[in-house]
Amino acid sequence: MSSISGLARIALSLGLPAGLLDRGPALRGTKFLAKAALNARFGGGQAFQMVNVGACDGALFDDVTPWLHRIPRARAVLVEPIPYNQKRLRANYPDTERFVIEPVAVTKTKGTITVHTFDAAALEAGTLPIEFIGCSSVTNTNLMSGKNAWGEADANFNKFAPHLRDIEVPSETLQTLLDRNGITHIDAFLVDCEGADWIVFEQLDLKRYRPGMIKVEVGALPAAEIGEVVVKLKTSGYQVGFQAEDIWAFA
């Protein structure tokens, strides 16, 4: 998003009535983040706190995490298990005091887990599409198994299959990570885990933390788990909207 288009989106989001914002969840998210930036700049109070599970590099194809640079004093726990992405993430968020990188996968129990990913050299060389940087997964997604979005054979699979890699990474429960980092409140909670999104979101205690904004990618989830995400949010009193492959929710 360019600076001009970004400013236009912020201005639009702040000026639109609630009825229209409800039809455009991403715009409502922009308004939420813009208000957080204004409050942090002029209102004081406790620092804005984000938790992002599956942070990738915190920049590519991400319209939320970069707000950490626009919200004064903002803090974040950025969970990213892929070493290649961890380096990019730290380069984009160099303040180690405010931005903690947790180099683990979130699972139901502590241990290790196999992650399907792509060769870092092939990504750097441009041999693979840039979006593959954010496609690592602990689940056997269509991309990793050679299927297209409709479950049929992907004719391009043979081009990138030689660059697939399985790596072992440490894993922790979500609550362990939150406790380890002393998280007592969450303003924005993001999940983008390429098929493991419900495994992560299921663990978030909404009564305890009550994030003002939640964004969960559901594009790689089976229908039943998408339903679980929506039911959890709705029964907790959140306003829910769908946009592209994401569910946005607001307290």
C-alpha positions in Angstrom: 0.0 0.0 0.0 1.6 3.3 -1.1 1.7 6.2 1.4 -0.9 8.2 -0.7 -3.4 5.3 -1.0 -2.7 4.5 2.7 -3.6 8.0 3.8 -6.7 7.9 1.6 -7.8 4.6 3.2 -7.3 6.0 6.7 -9.3 9.2 5.9 -12.0 7.2 4.3 -12.3 4.8 7.2 -12.5 7.6 9.8 -15.2 9.4 7.9 -17.5 6.5 6.9 -20.7 5.7 9.0 -20.7 2.5 10.9 -23.3 0.9 8.6 -20.9 1.1 5.7 -17.9 0.0 7.7 -19.7 -3.1 8.7 -19.8 -4.0 5.0 -16.1 -3.5 4.6 -14.3 -5.2 7.5 -10.8 -4.2 6.3 -11.9 -0.6 6.3 -13.2 -1.0 9.8 -9.9 -2.5 10.8 -8.1 0.5 9.4 -10.4 2.8 11.5 -9.6 0.8 14.6 -5.9 1.0 14.0 -6.0 4.7 13.0 -7.9 5.5 16.2 -5.3 3.6 18.2 -2.5 5.7 16.5 -4.3 8.9 17.4 -5.0 7.8 21.0 -1.3 6.8 21.4 -0.1 10.1 20.1 -2.5 12.4 22.0 -4.2 10.3 24.7 -1.5 8.4 26.5 -2.6 5.4 28.5 -1.2 1.9 28.2 0.8 0.9 25.1 -1.0 -0.7 22.2 -0.3 -4.5 22.3 -0.5 -6.8 19.3 -0.1 -10.6 19.1 0.6 -12.0 15.7 0.8 -15.7 15.2 2.3 -16.5 11.8 3.8 -13.1 11.4 6.0 -14.0 8.3 8.1 -10.9 7.7 5.5 -8.5 9.0 5.3 -6.6 5.7 4.4 -8.7 2.7 0.7 -9.1 2.0 0.0 -7.7 5.5 -2.2 -4.6 6.0 -2.2 -4.7 9.8 1.3 -5.4 11.3 2.9 -2.4 9.7 0.7 -0.2 11.8 3.2 -1.0 14.6 5.4 1.6 13.0 2.5 4.2 13.0 1.2 3.7 16.5 3.6 5.4 19.0 5.0 3.0 21.8 3.2 0.0 20.2 4.4 -3.4 21.3 4.0 -6.8 19.8 4.7 -10.5 20.2 5.4 -11.8 16.7 5.3 -15.6 16.4 7.2 -17.0 13.4 8.8 -20.5 13.2 10.6 -20.2 9.9 14.3 -19.0 10.3 14.3 -17.3 6.9 11.2 -15.2 7.9 12.6 -14.5 11.3 15.6 -12.7 9.8 13.3 -10.6 7.6 10.9 -9.9 10.5 13.7 -8.7 12.7 15.0 -6.4 9.9 11.6 -4.9 9.6 11.0 -4.6 13.3 14.5 -4.0 14.8 13.4 -2.6 18.2 14.0 -5.7 20.4 12.5 -4.1 23.4 9.1 -3.4 21.9 8.9 -6.2 19.3 9.5 -9.7 20.6 10.0 -12.5 18.0 9.0 -15.9 19.2 10.7 -18.5 16.9 8.2 -21.3 17.5 5.0 -22.8 16.1 1.9 -22.7 18.2 0.5 -26.2 18.9 -1.7 -27.8 21.5 1.3 -29.2 23.5 5.0 -28.2 23.9 7.5 -30.1 21.8 8.6 -30.0 18.2 6.7 -30.2 14.9 7.5 -30.6 11.2 6.8 -27.6 9.1 6.5 -27.7 5.3 8.4 -24.8 3.8 10.4 -23.7 0.8 14.2 -23.4 0.2 15.3 -20.0 1.3 17.8 -19.7 -1.6 15.1 -20.3 -4.1 13.0 -17.6 -2.5 15.8 -15.1 -2.5 16.7 -15.8 -6.1 13.1 -15.3 -7.3 12.9 -18.9 -8.5 9.6 -19.1 -6.6 6.8 -16.6 -6.5 7.2 -14.0 -3.8 3.9 -15.1 -2.1 5.5 -18.5 -1.2 7.5 -16.6 1.5 4.3 -16.8 3.6 3.0 -20.2 2.7 4.9 -22.5 5.1 2.5 -24.8 7.0 2.3 -27.5 9.6 -0.7 -28.9 7.7 -0.8 -30.6 4.3 -2.4 -27.6 2.4 -3.3 -27.8 -1.3 -0.2 -25.9 -2.2 2.0 -28.4 -0.3 0.2 -31.5 -1.7 0.1 -30.4 -5.4 -3.5 -29.4 -5.7 -5.1 -26.2 -6.8 -7.9 -24.4 -5.0 -10.5 -26.9 -6.3 -8.6 -29.9 -5.1 -7.5 -31.0 -8.6 -3.9 -31.6 -9.6 -1.9 -28.4 -10.0 -0.1 -28.4 -13.3 2.6 -26.1 -11.9 3.4 -28.3 -8.9 6.4 -29.9 -10.6 8.0 -26.4 -11.0 8.2 -25.7 -7.3 8.1 -29.2 -5.7 11.9 -29.6 -5.9 12.2 -26.6 -3.6 9.9 -28.0 -0.8 11.6 -28.6 2.5 10.5 -30.2 5.8 12.1 -28.7 8.9 11.7 -29.4 12.6 10.8 -26.4 14.8 10.1 -26.0 18.5 6.5 -25.6 19.4 4.6 -24.1 22.4 1.0 -23.5 23.5 -0.4 -20.1 22.9 -0.9 -19.5 26.7 2.8 -20.3 27.4 3.9 -17.7 24.9 1.5 -15.1 26.4 2.6 -15.8 29.9 6.3 -15.9 29.0 6.0 -12.4 27.6 3.9 -11.0 30.4 0.9 -10.3 28.2 -2.0 -9.0 30.3 -4.0 -7.3 27.6 -4.3 -7.6 23.8 -5.6 -4.9 21.5 -5.1 -6.7 18.2 -4.8 -10.5 17.7 -3.8 -11.9 14.3 -3.6 -15.5 13.0 -2.2 -16.5 9.7 -1.0 -20.0 9.9 -1.9 -21.6 6.6 -4.3 -24.3 7.8 -3.4 -24.3 11.5 -5.4 -21.2 12.2 -8.1 -22.8 14.3 -5.5 -24.8 16.3 -4.1 -21.4 17.4 -7.3 -19.4 17.7 -9.1 -22.2 19.7 -6.5 -21.6 22.5 -7.1 -17.8 22.9 -9.1 -17.0 26.0 -11.4 -14.3 24.8 -12.9 -13.7 28.2 -9.5 -13.0 29.7 -7.9 -10.9 26.9 -10.9 -9.5 24.9 -8.9 -8.1 22.0 -10.6 -5.1 20.4 -9.8 -6.5 16.9 -9.2 -10.0 15.7 -8.2 -11.1 12.2 -8.0 -14.8 11.3 -7.1 -16.2 7.9 -9.5 -19.0 7.0 -8.6 -19.6 3.4 -6.8 -22.9 4.1 -9.3 -24.1 6.7 -11.9 -26.8 6.2 -15.5 -25.6 6.4 -16.1 -27.1 9.8 -13.2 -25.2 11.3 -14.3 -21.9 9.7 -17.6 -22.5 11.4 -15.8 -23.0 14.7 -14.0 -19.7 14.4 -17.3 -17.9 13.7 -19.2 -19.6 16.5 -16.4 -18.8 19.0 -16.5 -15.1 18.0 -20.2 -14.8 17.8 -20.9 -16.4 21.1 -18.3 -14.1 22.7 -20.2 -11.0 21.4 -17.9 -10.0 18.6 -19.1 -8.4 15.4 -17.9 -10.5 12.5 -17.2 -9.8 8.9 -15.6 -11.7 6.0 -13.3 -10.2 3.4 -11.4 -12.3 0.9 -9.9 -15.2 2.9 -10.0 -13.5 6.3 -12.4 -13.2 9.1 -12.3 -9.8 10.9 -14.0 -9.4 14.3 -14.5 -6.4 16.6 -15.4 -6.3 20.3 
